[in-house]
């Protein structure tokens, strides 16, 4: 059974300066490489779109930030799931769709690692899905902790990957993942 590829929040809102500095500037190109492998094989691809209900969110429907980013936008016939919270499994039919597919292994990538990607991976693992997460096909932004310390995006990224690895997902890289196919 082929893995299902899940792209998290590949929307124009991710480009807003409000999120701060980021790491992995090549992440979108790696996501596009994954799509270029999945599409000709007809393997399952799920684009998750964040439809925020917050009035000031650039992810709110009707805002240009809600649009998919051109490089990784869905093609006609590819599945699109709208979510309103961080995890793509909460209040959506995503698990039911995967159950109908025979519960394939999942490859999860996208934005923001320490938010929607992490939430989706954790819930998916708790639901019993086998998950691989290519570290270079997702990215993080700088984050200030409750003491006021500013954590650089790369530190946030590496710590989040370490917290997910083993219990929730197998952390890999795009090249290594593509070599398995």
Secondary structure, 3 states (H helix, E strand, C coil): CCCEEEEECCEHHHHCHHHCCECCCCHHHHHHHHHHHHHHHCCCEEEEEECECCCCCCCECCCHHHCECHHHCCCCCCEEEEECCCCCCCCCCHHHHHHHCCCCCEEEEEECHHHHHHHHHHHHHHCCCCEEEEEEEEECECEECCCCCEECHHHHHHHHHHHHECCCEEEECHHHHHHCC
